[in-house]
Amino acid sequence: MDLNLTSKTAVVTGASRGIGLATVRTLVAEGVRVMGAARTITPELKETGALTFAADLGTAEGVTALIDSALTELGGIDLLVNNVGGGDDVEPVGFLDIDDTQWAGIFDINLLSAVRATRAALPSLVERRGAIVNVSSINSRLPAAGPVAYSAAKAALTALGKSLAEEFGPQGVRVNTVSPGVVRTAIWEDPEGFGGKVAARAGAEHAAFLQQIPAAFQITSGRITEPQEVASLIAFLLSDVAGNIIGADYVIDGGTIKTL
């Protein structure tokens, strides 16, 4: 299938690893001129051939600098993937264990980064009749399945996508959301990451914990999702092939969510 993305320009946040890195690779392979942004530029991101931009996207200044650079270096923005978020600073704790500073930090990176990047990029996106994909989580639908602040931020991000689609869809900008379940990224695979912390709290060995996730989460496919599978869905939604898909929330979770 020809996605007809050649010569388009794109900004991908949280691009140094995982879903973001896979998305950069996919878009570059489709002929897109990409700027990949992250707090730390990894060798893997450099190897994609994309332009890179190092910034703390949990701050207004970092996001503004990114979009300003992208507009200059790319000459305009056709596609925006708000992927940065999650994991590194999220602790597997309860509501009473999270203070205001932690709430603010989680919302800054998971929600306000997308708000700020979208607001700054929208004039170009409207002019070019572009597309946005926000990367949320099935936690937006299963709030009891994860840390409360993270789930609340992702629910807000999903709602934001609906609102943006309604306001800017008539102006030619398509906005959609992708909500993954467990994905094979460092968030789960790094012993020091969120998955490692969950395993430690459960008194489980990390490798054994990872093997038990499909059964524990009742994943119908029997396996967790690969980053490339999410990236392929994102690329499809950014393309003209998905030209009349607006305001949708695509779940990619191997069948974790059982409800309608």
N, C-alpha and C positions, 0 to 999 in steps of 0.2 A: 504494500500500500504506500503510495506516494503522499507524504504529509504536506508537501509543498511549503516547506519551511526555509528553503534555500534563500540566503541573503537577508533573512530576518535578523533582528537584533534582540538579545535577551539579557536580563539580569536574573541571576539565581543567587539567593541568599542561603547561608549555611552550606556553602559549596565545598567545604574542605574534605568531607567524608560522607559515607552513608548515602541517603537518598539524594542529597544535594549534589554530591560528586557524581553519582550515577546519572542524574539529570543533566549535568553539564556535559558528560561524555556523550549522552544520547543526542542532545541538541547539536553539539559540535559535529557529530557524525551525520546529522541531517542537513548540514551546511549553514547552521545558525552561527552568527557572530555573538559570542557569549562573554559577559563579564561575570565571573564567579567571585562572590564575596564571602569572607569569613573572618573571624577574629584572628585565626592563625592560617597562613597559606601553606598547605602541605605540599610535599613533593608530588604527590599523586594529582593534586589540582593543577600544579604547574605543567605536568606532563600532558594534560588534556589539550593544550594549545589555546585555551581560553585566556582572555585578559583576566587579571586577578586584582582584587582590591581588599586590603586588610583593614578591618574596622570593627569596633565593638558595636554590633547592631542592636544591642539593648539600650543604646543611647540615641537621643535625637540627633546629636552632632555626627555620630557615626553613620546613621542612615542618610542624612543630608549630604554628607561628603561622598557617599557611595553613589547616590543618584546623580549628583552634580558631575562626578567623574564619568559615569556611564553616558550621560547626555553629551559630554564633550568627546569622549573616546569613540563612542559608537555612532554619534551623530543623531541619536534619537533612540527611543525604546519601543519595540513592537510587543515584547512579551516580558512578563514579570512573574517569577516564581518565588512566592514568599514561603520559604522552606525553613528558615532558621527557627530554632525553638528547642524545647524539651530539656532534656535529660541530664546534663552534667551536674547541675546544681540542685536537682530535684531529689529530695530525700523520701524514702518510703516510711513516712510518719503520718500521724493523724492530724486532724484539724487544730487541736489545741497545742500542737508542737510547732506551728508555723506562725511567725510573727509578721508584723506589717512590712518590715524590710524584705522578708522573703516573698511575701505576696506581691509586693511592688516589682521585685526583680523578675519573678516568673511571668507577670503580666507584661513587663517591658519587652522581654525577649519573645514571648509566644504570641502576643496580641499587638502591642503598640509598635513593634518593629514592622509588622505588616501594614498597620494604619499609616505610619510615617512614610514607608517606601511607596505605598500606593498613592498617597496624597501628592508626593513629590513627582511621581512618574506619570500621573494621570493626564496632564496636558499633552504630553507626547503620545500616550496611549490613545487618547481621544482623537488626536490629529491623524494617527496611523490606523485607527480602528483595530486596536490590538487586543490582547487577551491576558488575563491574569489567572494563575492557579495558586490558591492558598493550600498549604499542607497542614491539615488539622490532625485529628486522631479519633479512633473509635471511642476514646475516653469522653468525647463530647456527647456520646450517646449512652455510655456506660459509666456514669460518674462515680459509682462505687468501686470501679475496677482499678483506680489509681489514686495518687495524691490529689487532694481536693483542689488545691490552687491550680495545679496543672490542668485538671479536668475542666475547671471553670474557665480558664483562659482559652482552652481549645473550643469549648462550647461557644464562647464569645467570638472566636475567630470564624467558626462556621456560620454564626448569625451575621457577622460582618460581610461574608461573601454573598449571602442572600440579599442584604441591603444594597451592596455595591452593584450587584447584577441588576436590581430593579431600577436604580437611579441612572446607571451609565450604560445599560444594555441598549436603550433607545438611541444612544449616541454611538453605537457600534463597538463598544468594549464588552467582550464576553468575560464574565467572572465565574469561576467554578472552584470547587473544593475537592480535595482528595483526602480521605480519612483512612490511613493505614491502621492495621492492628499491629501485632508484634512483627518487627522487621529485623533482619539479621544485620544489625549495626553495632557500633561500639557501645551504644546505650545499654544493650543487653549482653554483648559478648565480652566487653572489657571487665575484668574482675573488679576494677575500681569504679566502674560505672553503676548506673541505677540497678541493672540486673544483678551485679555482684553484691550490691548492698542488700537487695531483696533476699538473695540466697543466704547471705551471712545472717540476716535476721531470722531466717527460717532454720538456721543451723545446718544448711545443706552445702555440699561441695558444689562449686560453681559450674563445672562441666556437667555434672549430673543434673543440676537444676535446669540448665539449658535444654538438655535432652527431654526433660519432663514437661516443658512448656506446652507443646501441642496437646497433650492429654489434660494437663491442668487447666488450660484455657478452653478446652473443648473445641479445638480448631478442626473443622470438618475435614479439611484436606490432609490433616496429619502432619503438617509442617508449617514453619513460619515463613513469612513473605521475604523474598529477596529484594534488595534495593533496586535492581534493574527492572523488576516487575512494576514497581511504583513509578519509576522514571518513564517507562514506556507509556503508562496511563497518563502521566503528566504531559508528555509530548503529544499524545493524541488529542488531549483536551485543548492544548495550545494551537492546534492545527486547524486549517480550514475544513478538514474532514469532519470535524466536530462543530461545524459552523452554526448550527442551531441549538447547541447545548449551552444553556445559560442558567446560572443560579443553581446548578446541580451539586450534590454532595455524593461523590463516588467512594463507596467503602471498598477497601481491598484488604481483607482480613482472613482469607482462607475459610470463611464461614463461621467466624467467632460469634458474630451477632446472630441470634436465632429469631429475633422478633421481626415483625413487619415494619 
